[in-house]
Amino acid sequence: MQEVALFKDIKSLLAVISVGLTVCSLPSFSSAAERKLPTWTASEAKTQLDRSAALLKRQCHSNNKNSSQCYHDTSGAIFSSLHLKDYKQALYYVNNYALPQYFSSPLCEEYYYYDKTHRIPFQLNKWTIYAIINNRLNRHKVLTREQYVSGYLCFTFFNNSSSYSSISGIPLSRNDYIQSSNSFLPSNEATTLVRFDKEISTPYSERWLQIAKTVKQYNKNVALQLELSKNALAQAKRRGYPEQYIMFLDSLVSSDRNNLVTAERAK
């Protein structure tokens, strides 16, 4: 059983996470070895998660960091510190142990608001983890807006250089990844999802299709999209949300405004 590394302080922990997430890459779906069942028992996995979470919480609070940052650091570090080696093992622990307790960071409320604004029935945490894992397998693939927003908000380590975007090589411009939404899923990814569903016994493919239809619907109405983005930005400013999130929403407003101009010219 692998032991979770102990860190003297949160700064060194985040430094290790930065390096680990940058250099780490999960194996490909094509290998039979990676699809074997998890090697840890349920109790062993829970023990490791609890130990990691407790350590991080103590360090965050001892450094007078607020609760949101503490839980945020905890959620990001738990996934990294488990040293999981294949996607099935990773999802097994994340779905059964990490998500219910540790991935409900108060900092993720910003995403939930954005989610409700767009009326997209979207489950943040499982999809964020899946996006991270699958993106390591397919560096060329393009993520949906919802995956990107959730990853950007919940895996940016408070001005640490290893943001979700830099780790995964995802561009910051929404136009760079939303363009694929018309086709939405490349054929190889659709195949991956079906195989993934059968192995994990979770209806992910149905969820993907539901989200795909919703994203397509909003993309067809650029005026509505601009209005939604502007409302989300105004609300974020009123609520005093983090600067990074406000900047991100501001970029969405600019992008939507440009899209609207382009659409008007094309009429």
C-alpha positions, 0 to 999 in steps of 0.5 A: 500500500502506498503511503501518502507523503507528509509535508511540513507546510502547505507551501511545500505541499503545493510546490510538490503538487505543482511538479507532480501534476505537471509531469504526471501523465495517466496511461492510455485506455488501450492498455489492458494493465491499466484496467485492473481493479483498484489495489487498495481496499475501501478502508485503506483508501478512506484512511489515506484520504482522511490522513491527507485531509486532516493534515492539510486542514491543520496546516491551513488553519495554523497558517491563518488561512480562511476556510475556503482556501483550506478546503480548496487546497485540501481537495486539490491535494488529495487527488494528487497525493494519492499517487493513483496510476490509472483512470479506473483506480482514480475514479474509484477513489474519487467517486466513492471517497473524495467527492462526498467529503472533500470536493465540496469546497466553498470556493466552488460556489462560484461555479455553481452560480455560473451553472445555475445562471445557464440552467445547465444540469451539471454535476461539477466534481465528477466531471471535473475529475473525469476531464482532468483524467481524460485530458491527460489521455488525450492532450489534443482534445477540446473541453466543453465550457462547463468542464473548463469553468469547473476546472479553472475555478476548483483547480487553480491553487490561489495564484500558484503557477500550476493552474488547471489551464497550465497543467493541462495545456488548455488555452484561456480563450473560450473560443479556442475550445468551444468551437468543437461543441457542434460536433462535441465529442470526437469519435474516439472520445465517444468510444472511450465514454462507452467503454468507461461507462461499462467498466465503472457502471455509471451512466456518464454517456447519457450525461454527456449527451444531455450536456452536449444538447444544452451547450449546442442550444446556447451556442445557437443563441449568441445574444442570450449567451452574452446576456447570461455572461453579463449577468453572471459577471455583475453578480460575481462582482456584487458577491465579491468573488475572487478576482480570477473568476471575475477576470474569467467572466469578463473574458467571456463577456468580451468573447460573447460580444465579439461573437454577437457582432460576428453573428450580426454581420453574417445575417 
